[in-house]
Amino acid sequence: MSLFSSTTTFATSSAAVAVTFVFVIDLFAVDERHGIAQSLLFSVDFQYSELVTSLVKIGGVPVDTNMTFLQSSTAGQLNLQLCYDIPHGQPVYPCTTMYDSRINNPRFSGQITSEELPTVHSFGDWMQGVNITQIIPSNNSTTVVPIKVTTADGKSVTLTRECVRNLLYPYQILLNLRREDIAWICLQFWLLAISFNAILNDSVPHILAVLMTRTLATAWAMYAIWRGPFFKGNFHEILADPGTPCSLDLFDTFWERRQGFEIADLVLSGTSLIFFVGISMRLLKQYNEQSFKVVGAPPHIMRLHKFFMAVLACLQMEAFVLVTAMGLWVDILVNTYIAKFSEHTAVYEALIICTTILLIPWIAMGWYSIRREMRRLMVVYLAIGFALFSGWVIMFYSIVYRWSFVQWPYLGCFTVAALLILIASLVLGVICRINFGKGLAHFRKPILSLYPHIKLNSLPTSPLSVHAESTLQSLNFAPDSFVVNVNESDVKEKRMSKDSKDFIDFDEPKAPVLVYFTSSAGGKRGSRMPGWV
């Protein structure tokens, strides 16, 4: 039986080419449509967010030092509070109620009959332009003032001080939606990049990373479909119900438009995930077969190789998920009311900077230390990973971080995903470290290439090639040559894995090639065993 394969073919089967072609077409089509859907969502969120931002800022609401807290989210029992600090762990409760459905909403308080309900206003076609002006009372003693909104068709609506203050709630929700849209748009570019990398390098880890990321995106799209009606009901009860401080029908159209795009995004995510799972299984089977070009790789080597691939897949995902979680937290820490409430901003910034500096080297350490069984580098990889995990777990000791985590599920989703992937990277890394020296590195080392038309001594020799020859010679193998006649119909088609660029695999030659024979102590030739075929 041959010990190493010395030949390769760069032509893939027609079935493999077809699967790859379908994968590329699906990649372009799905990512393009996802990008369009997310861009439309961002456009809608941006328009309404800019309108509400103008209303609350011109109305004098201190958006940088105040926040809203929906204490009760049950329909008919909404309790919206205005807080000047995080309402948790404070000696004095820092919030005051500014809207209570049982008091401020006639539909639930029963104070006004349906015939006495006031008219609900709207801004009409406000996208054609609006003019917002302050109405400052002579006895004004607060920074919040009523405002007058005049649309392009000359229609005007006056918003009371209480209404302007209540608009702080949708203001904060819409800003978070904009952040989510930007993150998803960036995700499409990242998926496109690693998908191309997976195809160009026949990379199993990249395929797994894309598959897991698409699963996460589909799960969030399902949650977003449920969340839309929940927010719509809250907005309508606080702002649009007749008799409320605003009585302003502003967001019903917004949620209808947004839900249409969210449904389209869910359909795209679900169908592409199902389709991608099928294609990925074919590609993973193909790439796994290409992972070892050494004849006779035992089952335990294949098992170790799967652990190695799993580590690399986790590292690929961590590169985006952890960076996104950090980016969302930085945006909250710098551009929201949290900047005024936080007392340990310097510590948070130090952790973020350290994570940013260490992330790429840490990923590279995990890749090379496992692949080449570098024990010291593996220790450094595990130490840095444990330090990163500990730092972000300790972050939950912060009141402002816990508050942001709970109040914004999107941040919580990415934070939990980043920590779980980090744990998986460390656990799988420990498993790989325990199995060092059991043959994985040996079966992944490059071998010497032999060309029939080039003399052996004219070929460049790599250090690992020399290592292979010296290892064979140390086992009392001696070089010799013989002619091998190979029937091409008996040679199975082999495909080279670009994920491991060290392997070289050419067509079986019909020419003398290098072999090794064992040597006995008396100098007689012992049993013959080919070293190259």
C-alpha positions in Angstrom: 0.0 0.0 0.0 1.3 3.5 -0.9 2.4 5.7 2.0 1.9 9.1 0.3 0.2 10.3 -2.8 2.6 12.1 -5.1 0.2 13.3 -7.7 -2.9 15.5 -8.0 -5.6 16.6 -10.4 -6.9 20.1 -10.5 -10.1 19.2 -12.4 -13.2 18.6 -10.3 -16.1 16.4 -11.2 -19.1 17.9 -13.1 -21.3 17.3 -10.0 -18.9 19.3 -7.8 -18.7 22.1 -10.3 -22.5 22.2 -10.5 -22.8 22.4 -6.7 -20.2 25.2 -6.5 -21.9 27.1 -9.3 -25.3 26.9 -7.6 -23.7 28.0 -4.3 -22.2 31.1 -6.0 -25.5 32.0 -7.7 -27.4 31.5 -4.4 -24.8 33.6 -2.6 -25.1 36.6 -5.0 -28.9 36.4 -5.2 -29.6 36.0 -1.5 -27.1 38.5 -0.3 -28.3 41.1 -2.8 -31.9 40.7 -1.8 -31.0 40.7 1.9 -29.0 43.9 1.4 -31.9 45.5 -0.4 -34.4 44.5 2.3 -32.2 45.8 5.1 -31.5 49.0 3.2 -35.2 49.6 2.8 -35.7 49.0 6.5 -33.0 51.4 7.3 -34.5 54.0 5.0 -37.9 53.8 6.8 -36.3 53.8 10.3 -34.1 56.7 9.4 -37.0 58.9 8.1 -39.1 58.4 11.1 -36.2 58.6 13.5 -35.1 62.0 12.1 -38.7 63.3 12.4 -39.0 62.3 16.1 -35.5 63.5 16.9 -36.4 66.9 15.6 -39.6 66.9 17.6 -38.0 66.0 20.9 -35.0 68.3 20.5 -36.9 71.3 19.4 -39.4 70.6 22.2 -36.5 70.9 24.7 -36.4 67.3 25.9 -32.9 66.6 27.4 -32.3 63.3 25.5 -28.7 63.0 26.7 -29.6 63.0 30.4 -33.0 61.3 30.5 -34.3 57.9 29.5 -37.6 56.2 29.4 -38.5 53.0 31.2 -41.6 51.0 30.4 -42.2 49.4 33.8 -45.3 47.5 32.7 -45.7 46.3 29.2 -49.2 44.7 29.5 -51.7 46.2 27.2 -54.0 48.5 29.1 -51.6 48.8 32.0 -48.6 50.5 30.4 -46.6 52.6 32.8 -44.0 54.7 31.1 -41.5 56.4 33.3 -38.9 59.2 32.8 -35.6 58.5 34.6 -32.5 60.5 35.3 -30.5 57.4 36.2 -30.6 53.7 35.9 -33.7 52.5 37.9 -31.8 49.7 39.6 -29.7 49.5 42.7 -30.2 53.2 43.5 -30.8 54.4 47.1 -33.4 56.9 45.7 -35.7 55.7 42.9 -34.7 58.0 40.0 -37.9 57.8 37.9 -41.2 59.6 37.7 -44.3 58.3 35.9 -45.1 60.4 32.8 -47.8 58.1 31.3 -50.1 55.5 32.8 -52.7 53.8 30.7 -55.1 53.5 33.6 -54.9 57.3 34.2 -53.9 59.0 30.9 -55.8 56.8 28.4 -59.6 57.2 28.4 -60.0 53.8 26.7 -58.8 52.1 29.9 -59.5 54.7 32.6 -63.2 55.1 31.7 -63.2 58.8 32.5 -64.5 59.9 29.1 -67.2 58.3 27.0 -66.6 57.4 23.4 -68.8 60.4 22.3 -66.5 62.8 24.2 -63.2 61.5 22.9 -61.1 64.2 21.1 -60.0 64.0 17.5 -56.9 62.1 16.6 -54.5 64.2 14.6 -51.9 63.3 12.0 -49.2 65.0 10.1 -50.5 63.9 6.7 -47.9 63.6 4.0 -45.1 64.9 6.3 -42.4 63.5 4.1 -42.9 66.5 1.8 -41.6 68.7 4.6 -42.6 70.0 8.0 -42.0 73.2 9.9 -41.5 72.8 13.7 -41.6 75.8 16.0 -41.6 76.2 19.7 -44.6 77.6 21.7 -43.1 79.1 24.8 -45.7 80.0 27.5 -45.1 83.2 29.5 -45.0 81.2 32.7 -42.8 78.4 31.4 -40.6 77.0 34.2 -39.3 73.8 32.5 -37.1 73.1 29.5 -39.8 71.1 27.8 -42.2 73.3 25.8 -45.1 72.7 23.4 -44.4 72.7 19.7 -46.4 73.5 16.6 -45.9 71.3 13.5 -47.0 72.7 10.1 -47.0 70.3 7.1 -46.4 71.2 3.5 -50.1 71.4 2.8 -50.6 74.1 5.5 -52.1 71.8 8.1 -50.8 72.4 11.6 -50.9 70.3 14.8 -49.9 71.4 18.3 -48.2 69.0 20.6 -48.4 69.6 24.3 -45.5 69.5 26.7 -46.6 66.0 27.9 -46.8 64.7 24.4 -43.3 66.0 23.5 -42.0 64.2 26.6 -43.8 61.0 25.7 -42.1 61.1 22.3 -38.8 60.3 24.0 -39.9 56.6 24.1 -40.2 56.1 20.3 -37.1 58.3 19.9 -35.0 55.8 21.8 -36.6 52.7 20.1 -36.1 54.1 16.6 -32.4 54.8 17.3 -31.9 51.2 18.3 -33.7 50.0 15.2 -31.3 52.1 13.1 -28.3 50.5 14.8 -29.8 47.0 14.1 -30.2 47.9 10.4 -26.6 49.0 10.1 -25.4 45.8 11.8 -27.4 43.6 9.5 -26.2 45.4 6.4 -22.6 44.9 7.6 -23.4 41.3 8.1 -24.3 40.8 4.5 -20.9 42.1 3.4 -19.2 39.8 5.9 -21.2 36.8 4.7 -20.3 37.6 1.1 -16.6 37.8 2.0 -16.3 34.6 3.9 -18.6 32.8 1.4 -16.2 33.7 -1.4 -13.3 32.6 0.8 -15.0 29.3 1.4 -15.4 28.7 -2.3 -11.9 29.9 -3.3 -10.2 27.9 -0.6 -12.6 24.9 -0.3 -12.7 25.8 3.4 -14.9 23.8 5.7 -14.6 26.3 8.6 -15.9 29.1 6.4 -18.8 27.0 5.3 -19.7 26.2 8.9 -19.4 29.8 9.9 -21.7 30.9 7.1 -24.2 28.2 8.0 -24.3 29.1 11.7 -24.5 32.8 11.0 -27.5 32.4 8.6 -29.2 30.3 11.3 -28.7 33.1 13.8 -30.0 35.7 11.3 -33.1 33.6 10.5 -33.9 33.2 14.2 -33.6 37.0 14.7 -35.9 37.6 11.7 -38.5 35.4 13.3 -38.2 37.4 16.6 -38.5 40.7 14.7 -41.8 39.6 13.2 -43.2 39.0 16.7 -41.7 42.2 18.1 -43.2 44.6 15.5 -46.8 44.2 16.6 -45.7 44.5 20.2 -44.1 47.9 19.6 -46.9 49.0 17.4 -49.4 48.3 20.2 -47.4 50.2 22.7 -46.9 53.2 20.4 -50.6 53.3 19.6 -51.7 53.1 23.2 -49.3 55.8 24.4 -49.5 58.2 21.5 -52.4 57.5 19.1 -55.4 56.6 21.3 -58.0 59.3 21.5 -57.7 61.3 24.7 -54.0 60.6 25.3 -51.6 63.5 25.7 -50.7 63.3 22.0 -53.7 61.8 20.2 -51.3 61.6 17.2 -51.6 58.9 14.6 -47.9 58.9 13.5 -46.5 55.4 13.7 -49.3 53.1 12.4 -48.2 53.5 8.8 -44.6 53.1 9.9 -45.1 49.7 11.4 -47.2 48.5 8.5 -44.3 49.5 6.1 -41.7 48.0 8.3 -43.6 44.7 8.8 -43.8 44.2 5.0 -40.0 44.5 4.8 -39.5 42.3 7.8 -41.7 39.5 6.3 -39.7 39.7 3.1 -36.5 39.5 5.1 -37.8 36.4 7.0 -38.9 34.7 3.8 -35.5 35.3 2.3 -33.7 34.2 5.4 -35.8 31.0 5.8 -35.6 29.9 2.2 -32.0 30.7 1.8 -31.2 28.8 5.0 -33.0 25.7 3.8 -31.3 25.9 0.4 -28.0 26.7 1.9 -28.1 23.7 4.3 -28.6 21.4 1.4 -25.7 22.9 -0.6 -23.5 23.1 2.4 -23.9 19.4 3.2 -22.7 18.6 -0.3 -19.8 21.0 -0.1 -18.8 19.8 3.4 -18.8 16.2 2.2 -16.7 17.2 -0.8 -14.3 19.3 1.3 -13.9 16.8 4.1 -12.9 14.1 1.5 -10.2 16.5 0.3 -8.9 17.3 3.8 -6.4 14.3 3.7 -4.5 13.3 0.7 -2.5 10.8 2.7 -3.6 7.3 2.0 -4.9 5.4 4.9 -5.7 8.2 7.4 -7.2 6.3 10.4 -10.6 7.2 11.9 -9.1 8.9 15.0 -7.2 11.3 12.7 -10.5 12.2 10.9 -12.1 12.7 14.3 -9.3 15.1 15.4 -9.6 16.9 12.1 -13.3 17.6 12.8 -12.4 19.1 16.1 -9.9 21.3 14.3 -12.4 22.4 11.7 -14.9 23.2 14.5 -12.4 25.4 16.3 -11.7 27.3 13.0 -15.4 27.7 12.4 -15.9 29.2 15.8 -13.0 31.6 15.3 -14.5 32.7 12.0 -17.8 33.5 13.6 -16.2 35.2 16.6 -14.5 37.6 14.3 -17.8 39.2 13.4 -20.1 38.5 16.3 -17.7 39.8 19.0 -16.8 42.8 17.0 -20.5 43.6 16.4 -21.3 43.2 20.1 -18.5 45.6 21.0 -19.5 48.1 18.3 -23.1 48.2 19.6 -21.9 48.6 23.2 -19.5 51.4 22.2 -22.3 53.2 20.3 -24.5 53.1 23.4 -21.7 54.0 25.7 -20.7 57.1 23.7 -23.9 58.3 22.0 -26.7 57.8 24.4 -27.8 58.7 27.9 -25.6 55.9 29.2 -22.6 58.2 28.7 -24.0 60.4 31.5 -25.0 57.6 33.8 -21.8 55.5 33.5 -19.2 56.0 36.2 -16.5 53.5 34.9 -16.4 54.4 31.2 -12.6 54.3 31.2 -12.6 50.7 32.4 -15.1 49.7 29.7 -13.1 51.5 27.0 -9.9 49.7 28.2 -11.6 46.3 27.8 -12.9 47.2 24.4 -9.4 48.4 23.2 -7.7 45.3 24.6 -10.2 43.0 22.9 -9.8 44.9 19.6 -6.0 44.6 19.8 -5.9 40.9 20.8 -8.7 39.5 18.7 -6.9 39.0 15.3 -3.7 37.7 16.9 -5.8 35.4 19.1 -7.6 34.0 16.1 -4.3 33.4 14.3 -2.8 31.7 17.4 -5.7 29.3 17.5 -5.4 28.5 13.8 -1.7 27.8 13.8 -1.2 26.3 17.2 -3.7 23.5 16.6 -2.7 22.9 13.0 1.0 22.6 13.7 0.6 21.3 17.3 2.6 24.2 18.8 2.2 23.6 22.5 3.5 26.9 23.8 1.5 29.0 21.4 -1.6 26.9 22.3 -1.1 27.8 26.0 -1.0 31.5 25.0 -4.1 31.1 22.9 -6.0 29.5 25.7 -4.8 32.1 28.2 -5.9 35.0 26.0 -9.2 33.4 25.3 -9.9 32.9 29.0 -8.9 36.5 29.7 -11.3 37.8 27.0 -14.1 35.6 28.3 -13.4 36.7 31.9 -13.3 40.4 31.0 -16.7 40.3 29.2 -18.3 38.2 31.9 -17.1 40.6 34.6 -18.7 43.4 32.5 -22.1 42.1 33.8 -21.1 43.5 37.2 -21.7 46.9 35.7 -25.2 48.2 36.2 -25.3 50.2 33.0 -24.2 47.2 31.0 -26.7 44.9 32.5 -29.4 47.6 31.9 -28.5 47.9 28.3 -28.3 44.2 27.9 -31.8 43.7 29.2 -33.5 46.7 27.6 -32.1 46.1 24.1 -32.5 42.4 23.1 -30.4 42.9 20.0 -27.3 43.7 22.1 -28.2 40.8 24.4 -28.4 38.4 21.4 -25.0 39.3 20.0 -23.4 39.4 23.5 -24.7 35.9 24.4 -23.7 34.5 20.9 -20.2 36.0 21.3 -19.7 34.4 24.8 -21.1 31.0 23.7 -18.8 31.0 20.6 -15.9 32.0 22.8 -16.6 29.2 25.2 -16.8 26.7 22.3 -13.5 28.0 21.0 -11.8 27.4 24.3 -13.4 24.0 25.0 -12.6 22.7 21.5 -9.1 24.1 21.8 -8.6 22.2 25.0 -9.8 19.0 23.3 -7.4 19.6 20.4 -4.5 20.3 22.9 -5.2 17.0 24.8 -4.8 15.2 21.4 -1.5 16.7 20.4 1.0 14.1 19.3 -1.6 11.7 18.1 -0.9 12.2 14.4 -3.0 15.2 13.2 0.0 17.4 12.5 1.8 14.5 10.7 -1.0 13.8 8.4 -1.3 17.5 7.5 2.3 18.1 6.7 3.3 18.9 3.1 4.9 16.2 1.0 7.5 16.3 -1.6 6.2 16.7 -5.2 7.6 14.6 -7.9 7.2 15.7 -11.6 7.9 13.0 -14.2 9.7 15.4 -16.5 11.9 17.1 -13.8 14.9 15.6 -12.1 14.5 14.9 -8.4 17.6 16.9 -7.4 16.4 20.0 -9.2 13.2 20.3 -7.1 13.1 22.8 -4.3 13.1 21.1 -0.9 11.1 22.5 1.9 12.0 22.0 5.6 9.0 19.7 6.1 10.0 17.6 3.0 13.4 17.2 4.5 11.7 16.2 7.8 9.7 13.5 5.9 12.8 12.1 4.3 14.9 12.1 7.4 12.1 10.4 9.3 11.9 7.6 6.8 15.7 7.2 6.7 15.8 7.1 10.6 13.5 4.0 10.3 16.1 2.2 8.1 14.4 3.0 4.8 16.7 3.3 1.7 15.8 5.0 -1.6 15.3 3.0 -4.7 13.2 3.3 -7.8 10.9 1.2 -9.9 8.4 1.6 -12.7 4.8 1.8 -11.8 2.2 1.1 -14.4 -1.1 2.5 -13.3 -4.4 1.8 -15.1 -6.1 5.2 -15.2 -9.5 3.6 -14.9 -8.5 2.2 -11.5 -7.4 5.5 -10.1 -10.2 7.2 -8.2 -10.7 10.9 -8.9 -9.0 13.0 -6.2 -9.7 16.5 -5.5 -7.2 18.7 -3.7 -8.3 20.8 -0.7 -7.3 24.4 -1.0 -8.0 24.7 2.7 -4.7 23.0 3.3 -2.4 24.5 0.7 0.4 22.3 1.9 -0.9 19.3 0.1 0.1 18.6 -3.5 -1.7 15.9 -5.4 -1.0 15.1 -9.1 -2.1 12.5 -11.5 -0.5 9.1 -11.0 2.8 9.1 -13.1 3.9 6.4 -15.4 7.6 6.9 -14.7 10.2 5.8 -12.1 9.5 7.4 -8.8 11.3 7.4 -5.4 10.6 4.5 -3.0 12.2 3.2 0.2 13.4 -0.3 1.2 14.2 -1.4 4.7 17.8 -2.3 5.4 18.8 -5.2 7.7 21.9 -5.1 10.0 23.9 -7.3 7.6 23.4 -4.9 4.8 21.0 -7.2 3.0 17.8 -5.7 1.6 14.8 -6.5 3.8 11.2 -6.3 3.0 10.3 -3.7 0.4 7.9 -0.9 1.2 7.3 2.0 -1.3 7.8 5.5 0.1 6.4 7.3 -3.0 3.9 6.0 -5.5 
